[in-house]
Every structure is written in C-alpha cells, then in structure tokens.
Amino acid sequence: MDYKKAGVDIEAGYKSVELMKEHIKRTMRPEVLGGIGGFAGAFDLSKIKNMEEPVLLSGTDGCGTKVKLCFLMDKHDTIGIDAVAMCVNDIACSGGEPLFFLDYIACGKNIPEKIASIVSGVAEGCVQSEAALVGGETAEHPDLMPEDEYDLAGFAVGVAERKEMITGENIKPGDVLIGIASTGVHSNGFSLVRKVFEMTKESLDTYYDELGKTLGETLLTPTRIYVKALKSVKNAGITVKGCSHITGGGFYENIPRMLHEGVRAQVKKDSYEIPPIFPLLAKKGNIDEHMMYNTFNMGLGMVIAVEASDAEKTIAALEAAGEKAWNVGEIVAGEKGVDLC
C-alpha cells in the first residue's frame, strides 16, 4: 500500500504546480518576494510606510454551488474569476486596494490540467484587480468528495488609508445612489437557480432568444470585478460615502450594510437595465418580486452613495472605466433599511 493507492497522487500535485506557474506569473507585482513553492507567500509592505494611517483589509469567500455548473459543462477556466471577485470586491467596497490573493482548491481527484484551468481563471481575476497571486493550496480528498468534483475558495488582503476608508458614516438625506451593472447572477443564489432550471448538460446547452446565448453560458458568466471602477471614481476626485457589494441577500440585506441609523435607501426599480436572466428566473421558478430582490443582485453588482452634486460626474467616471452605471435612487431620513419603488 502507498499514498497513490490510498487515493492521493503526489506526482499529479507536482504536475499541477508546474502547469499553473505560467498563469501565476501574469499576476506578479514588484512587492512579491520569492517564487511559487515556498511555505508562505511573501509580500513587501515597504510602500505603506508612506501612508499616514495604513489599514489592512481582508476578505474571504467561495463560489457557492456555481461550481456544480462547471462540472456539468466541463468548463473550469472562469470560476476562478468568481473566487477572486467575491473577495476583492469586498475590499474595494471598503475603500481598499487589493494587494494579494491566495486560493484553496479541494478536489476528489487531482487532474493537473483541470486544476491548471481553474488557476488560470484565478490568475485572470488577479490581473483584473491588480492583485498578486502569491500562493494557494490544492488538496486531494479521496472518499470525501467525488473524483470529478471540487470546491474553490480564496482569501485576499488589501490596504487603505484610514481617512479614505468607505464607512457610510457621513451618508445623509439627499445623497444619491449610483448603481453599477452586474454581468448577471454573479456567484450568489445558485442553490435557487439549480431548483428552477433542470441541471443537465442538455438544459444548460439550450439557447434562449431572450438571453442571446445558452443558459449555461449566461449562468457561468464571471462575477464583475469593480476594483478599477471604484478607483476611477476616486481618481476623479469624488468621495464615495457608502458602498454596498450586492451579493447573497440581494438588495434587502446588502444595501442597509452601508447605512447608519436614521437614514434609509430608496431604489427605483425602473431606473436601470435588468439583465434578461432575472425575469426568466422569476417566470420559470414562479418567484415573487421580494424574493428575487432578496436573493439576487438583479443587475446591480455594486451600489454607491455620493453627494447629489457628484452624481453625473460619478457616472461619467464609471462609464469612462468601461462600466454601465445609473442614478438608481436616493437617501432619505428614516429607519435604517431599503425601499424599492
């Protein structure tokens, strides 16, 4: 008996590392010390000496049951973008700059080419967010999970000047809410999605006229990364007073997270474009409106609060950065929460 016969192929692990190195190279920043393969990722923090009050920010998350679709479609090169996005968007939401990222892949069987494909997506997400991929772990778990399945999660660290952190403490009635477009379902609500649509290769390969592509292509569209978008707003001289990353819990859970007691958000449902996947989900699953807005991002991946006088300038900065953005509502006095009107 040896480790390979027990279900863990050490040689496959070595091959996976070799295959992923070319992707990891794309993410390097000058601050990264050493190469891949050490026991810890090293990142030089000398630059923060020039900051007045540097604050480290961190985020960790996974992709939920969206990975189930990857198994069915045998497509693994974009789910890594989702893993990065879920972490770095939270850091950006607090006013931080992501510095580095680490991934964790647990699999039933280490198939080097598949692992490398997953990491290629992680690397792409890191490139989009300008974060370095400084390390990770691939754990082979025979008997714990099926050979053709895996789970993916990640962890990111960023930094912000304390005075530039987005806290929501200065939000006041009259401030405007700017919504930034999502790319679709992102990485939340897939447990419900998988109950609405039949999860078979045939179903996912079905073309829908209203989607303009297959169901699988639509659902696997990666989560939008908003790091550069928020940086463009900051560089335009605009103060973002509050920011909500619309993830699990939709509007009702996430928008109030940027508010303090005494202010309330009012969002106009008809003020922006809702991607066709959401009406299709509601119709196919007979899902009521409240549940849709309490589960999905409904077309807005981020909602930010700015001074009313900065609204047009904010939208212009976001559009210049390649984003779609709309004035979607305002802040009013009232009990902390959100109204859809």
C-alpha positions in Angstrom: 0.0 0.0 0.0 1.2 3.5 -0.8 -0.3 7.1 -0.8 -1.3 6.8 -4.5 -3.2 3.6 -3.9 -4.9 5.3 -1.0 -6.2 7.9 -3.4 -3.7 10.8 -3.2 -1.4 11.3 -6.2 1.6 13.3 -5.2 3.0 13.3 -8.7 -0.2 14.8 -10.0 0.2 17.6 -7.4 3.7 18.4 -8.7 2.4 18.5 -12.3 -0.5 20.8 -11.3 2.0 23.3 -9.8 4.1 23.2 -13.0 1.1 23.8 -15.2 -0.2 26.7 -13.1 3.1 28.6 -12.9 2.6 30.3 -16.3 -0.7 31.7 -15.1 0.6 32.9 -11.8 3.4 34.8 -13.5 0.8 37.1 -15.0 -0.2 38.4 -11.6 3.1 39.3 -10.2 3.7 42.7 -8.6 7.1 44.3 -7.6 6.3 43.7 -4.0 6.1 39.9 -4.3 9.2 38.2 -2.8 10.4 34.8 -3.8 8.7 32.4 -6.2 6.0 29.8 -6.1 6.5 26.7 -3.9 7.5 28.2 -0.6 5.7 27.6 2.6 4.3 31.1 2.7 3.6 33.9 0.2 5.8 36.9 0.9 4.8 40.5 0.1 6.9 43.6 0.7 4.9 46.2 2.6 7.6 49.0 2.4 5.3 51.3 0.4 2.8 51.6 3.2 5.4 53.5 5.2 4.4 56.5 3.1 0.8 56.2 4.2 -0.4 58.2 7.2 -2.5 55.5 8.8 -2.5 52.3 6.8 -5.2 49.8 7.5 -5.1 46.2 6.3 -8.3 44.9 4.9 -9.1 41.2 4.2 -11.8 39.2 2.5 -12.5 35.5 2.1 -15.2 33.8 0.1 -16.0 31.0 -2.3 -18.2 30.5 -5.3 -21.0 28.5 -3.7 -22.8 25.9 -5.8 -22.0 27.7 -9.0 -19.2 25.1 -9.3 -21.9 22.5 -10.0 -22.4 24.0 -13.4 -18.7 23.8 -14.1 -18.8 20.1 -13.5 -21.8 19.6 -15.8 -20.4 21.8 -18.6 -16.8 20.6 -18.1 -15.7 24.3 -18.2 -13.3 25.4 -15.5 -11.4 28.5 -16.8 -13.7 31.2 -15.4 -14.8 30.1 -12.0 -11.5 31.4 -10.6 -12.5 34.9 -11.6 -15.6 34.5 -9.4 -13.5 33.4 -6.5 -11.2 36.5 -6.8 -14.1 38.8 -7.4 -16.0 37.8 -4.3 -13.0 38.7 -2.1 -11.5 41.8 -3.8 -14.9 43.5 -4.4 -15.4 43.4 -0.6 -12.0 45.0 -0.1 -12.7 47.7 -2.7 -16.1 48.3 -1.2 -14.3 49.4 2.0 -12.1 51.8 0.0 -9.1 49.5 -0.2 -6.6 48.4 -2.8 -6.3 44.6 -3.1 -2.6 43.6 -2.7 -2.5 39.8 -2.9 -4.7 36.7 -3.1 -4.4 33.0 -2.2 -6.7 30.2 -3.5 -7.8 26.9 -2.0 -9.0 24.1 -4.2 -10.3 20.9 -2.6 -10.9 18.1 -5.1 -11.8 14.4 -5.2 -9.0 13.7 -7.6 -6.2 15.9 -8.7 -6.4 16.1 -12.5 -3.5 18.5 -13.3 -5.0 20.0 -16.5 -8.3 20.8 -14.7 -6.5 22.4 -11.7 -4.4 24.5 -14.1 -7.6 25.6 -15.9 -9.1 26.7 -12.6 -6.0 28.6 -11.6 -5.9 30.3 -15.0 -9.2 31.9 -14.0 -7.9 32.8 -10.6 -4.9 34.5 -12.3 -7.2 36.4 -14.7 -9.2 37.7 -11.7 -6.0 38.8 -10.1 -4.9 40.6 -13.2 -8.2 42.4 -13.4 -8.0 43.5 -9.8 -4.2 44.1 -9.9 -3.7 41.7 -7.0 -0.8 39.3 -6.9 -1.5 35.5 -6.7 1.1 34.7 -4.0 0.2 31.2 -3.2 -2.5 28.6 -2.6 -3.3 25.0 -1.8 -4.7 22.1 -3.8 -6.0 19.4 -1.5 -6.9 16.0 -2.9 -9.7 14.4 -0.8 -10.4 10.9 -1.9 -13.6 9.4 -0.4 -14.7 12.8 0.9 -15.9 14.1 -2.5 -16.5 12.5 -6.0 -13.4 12.3 -8.2 -14.8 14.8 -10.8 -15.8 17.5 -8.3 -14.0 20.3 -6.4 -14.7 23.3 -4.3 -12.9 26.6 -4.7 -12.4 29.4 -2.2 -10.0 32.3 -1.7 -8.6 34.9 0.6 -7.4 38.4 -0.2 -5.6 41.2 1.7 -5.7 44.9 0.8 -4.7 48.2 2.3 -6.4 51.6 2.7 -5.6 54.9 4.2 -7.8 55.1 7.3 -9.1 58.6 6.3 -10.0 57.2 2.8 -12.0 54.2 4.0 -15.6 54.0 2.9 -17.6 53.6 6.1 -21.0 55.1 5.4 -20.8 57.3 8.5 -21.2 60.6 6.5 -24.2 59.5 4.4 -27.1 61.9 4.7 -30.6 62.5 3.3 -30.3 63.9 -0.3 -27.3 61.8 -1.2 -27.7 59.9 -4.5 -27.4 56.2 -5.1 -25.4 55.1 -8.2 -25.8 51.5 -9.3 -23.1 49.7 -11.3 -24.1 47.0 -13.7 -23.6 43.3 -12.9 -22.8 40.7 -15.5 -25.7 38.6 -14.4 -26.2 36.3 -11.5 -22.6 36.5 -10.4 -21.9 33.9 -7.6 -24.9 34.1 -5.4 -28.3 32.4 -5.5 -27.3 29.3 -7.4 -29.0 26.9 -4.9 -32.2 28.6 -6.1 -31.1 28.7 -9.7 -30.5 25.0 -9.7 -34.0 24.3 -8.5 -35.6 26.5 -11.2 -33.7 25.0 -14.2 -33.0 21.4 -14.8 -29.3 20.9 -14.2 -28.3 18.7 -17.1 -25.9 19.2 -20.0 -28.8 19.4 -22.4 -30.6 22.0 -20.4 -27.5 24.2 -19.9 -26.8 23.9 -23.7 -30.3 25.2 -24.5 -30.2 28.5 -26.4 -32.7 31.2 -25.3 -33.6 34.1 -27.6 -34.1 36.5 -24.7 -30.6 35.7 -23.4 -28.9 35.8 -26.8 -26.8 32.7 -25.7 -27.2 29.4 -24.0 -28.4 29.1 -20.4 -25.0 27.7 -19.3 -23.0 30.5 -21.0 -25.3 33.0 -19.2 -25.0 31.4 -15.8 -21.3 30.9 -16.0 -20.6 34.5 -16.9 -18.0 35.5 -14.3 -18.6 38.0 -11.5 -17.7 41.5 -12.4 -14.6 42.9 -10.6 -15.2 46.5 -9.5 -11.7 47.4 -8.2 -10.7 49.6 -11.2 -14.2 51.1 -11.4 -14.1 52.4 -7.8 -10.5 53.5 -8.3 -11.7 55.6 -11.3 -14.3 57.3 -9.2 -11.7 58.1 -6.5 -9.2 59.4 -9.2 -12.0 61.7 -10.4 -11.9 63.5 -7.1 -15.2 62.1 -5.9 -15.8 61.0 -2.4 -17.7 57.7 -2.2 -19.7 58.0 1.1 -21.0 54.4 1.1 -20.7 51.3 -0.9 -22.6 48.0 -1.0 -21.4 44.9 -2.8 -24.7 43.2 -3.8 -24.1 39.5 -3.0 -26.1 36.9 -1.2 -29.2 38.5 0.3 -29.6 40.9 -2.6 -30.8 44.4 -2.1 -32.5 43.9 1.2 -29.5 42.6 3.1 -26.6 44.4 1.4 -27.7 47.9 0.8 -28.5 48.6 4.5 -25.0 47.4 5.4 -23.6 50.8 4.2 -26.2 52.8 6.1 -26.2 54.2 9.7 -29.2 54.6 11.9 -31.5 57.4 10.8 -31.1 57.1 7.0 -32.9 54.9 4.5 -32.2 54.0 0.9 -34.9 54.3 -1.8 -34.1 52.4 -5.0 -36.2 53.0 -8.2 -36.7 49.6 -9.9 -37.2 51.1 -13.3 -34.1 53.3 -13.3 -31.7 50.8 -14.8 -31.5 47.8 -17.1 -32.3 44.4 -15.6 -30.5 41.6 -17.4 -33.0 39.1 -19.0 -31.8 36.2 -16.9 -33.6 37.6 -13.9 -37.1 37.9 -15.5 -36.6 34.4 -16.9 -35.7 33.0 -13.5 -38.7 34.7 -11.9 -41.1 33.4 -14.6 -39.7 29.8 -14.8 -39.5 29.5 -11.0 -42.6 31.4 -10.1 -40.5 33.5 -7.7 -42.1 36.6 -6.3 -40.5 40.0 -6.6 -39.5 40.3 -3.0 -37.7 37.0 -3.1 -35.9 38.0 -6.3 -34.5 41.2 -4.8 -33.8 39.3 -1.5 -31.7 36.7 -3.3 -30.1 38.1 -6.5 -28.2 41.3 -7.5 -31.0 42.0 -10.1 -28.5 43.6 -12.4 -26.6 45.8 -9.9 -23.3 44.4 -8.6 -22.5 47.5 -6.6 -24.4 50.4 -5.2 -22.6 53.5 -4.1 -23.7 56.7 -2.3 -22.3 60.1 -3.3 -23.2 63.7 -2.9 -26.1 64.7 -5.3 -23.8 67.3 -6.9 -21.3 64.4 -7.8 -23.9 62.1 -9.4 -23.3 62.9 -13.1 -19.5 63.1 -12.6 -19.6 59.7 -10.9 -21.5 58.1 -13.8 -19.1 59.7 -16.3 -16.1 58.3 -14.4 -17.6 54.8 -14.3 -18.5 54.8 -17.9 -15.0 56.0 -18.8 -13.8 52.9 -16.9 -16.0 50.7 -19.1 -18.9 50.3 -16.7 -22.6 50.8 -17.1 -23.9 53.0 -14.3 -27.2 54.7 -13.4 -28.7 57.1 -10.9 -30.9 54.5 -9.2 -32.2 56.3 -6.1 -31.5 58.4 -3.1 -31.0 58.5 0.6 -33.9 59.8 2.8 -34.4 60.2 6.5 -36.0 57.2 8.2 -35.4 53.8 9.8 -32.3 52.1 8.5 -33.3 49.9 5.6 -34.2 50.0 1.9 -37.4 50.6 -0.1 -37.9 49.6 -3.7 -40.3 51.9 -5.5 
